């Protein structure tokens, strides 16, 4: 199912309200989701279609596609240098900021990637070892009190049974940036403080989902929450190999985000994992991985 109106944020904004509503209704029917409404979250000029799935336990947002610069760009580095300036005399400056600002930092350098439109879960599902996913989040898929033993052992197979999958890291970064270029974190060029992180955890732990509070004060332009709070698993290999080239073991995949759930941070520089350009191999986090499910269109 392809809609040219969803190819970019600009094309989605440009189409009529009637056309956006018609597309949202078609997607709801084809995806088996319940259309909530088409309305803005954080950005008034960007109406977005939101849906409920899994008996109302999860909200999904229809995210327009686009072309992004994957990685830590020069624009972001300049913003980081500005944020780092007041801390240059700190004895922990190198650990907290200097490493990240060096030209040889592995996140530096960008490449253009085209991202297709898709349905994105508003928040991530907890933190758990992939091998134990059935026990930890199985009730989202079979219903509370259901028999999670009927689900496959493999996380990817289990998600696919219900029409979902993990995002590729370019998709994750596009969604985290809210379609903007050069956003340091999903809430902009700031590091979320203790108050914001507390609000995020409350929102992410709200299992009811159905609330008139659309979390506008803590959502990004796409209406999505919590990028960086949990360390979220992607499909891609950390070494950049195409994830379609056979099954990728979980410990070899890319992890995006993290550290926000453990504020106040225990290690210098740990807050860097909140940056939208952050990436690390999953092998160090096999016991604490978050999952943000997506659904392709068509």
Beta strands, then each sheet from edge to edge (+ up, - down):
strand 1: 34-39
strand 2: 48-53
strand 3: 58-63
strand 4: 66-70
strand 5: 111-115
strand 6: 118-121
strand 7: 125-128
strand 8: 165-166
strand 9: 232-237
strand 10: 253-256
strand 11: 280-281
strand 12: 289-291
strand 13: 293-296
sheet 1: 1+ 2- 3+ 6- 13+ 8-
sheet 2: 4+ 5-
sheet 3: 7+ 12-
sheet 4: 9+ 10- 11+
end
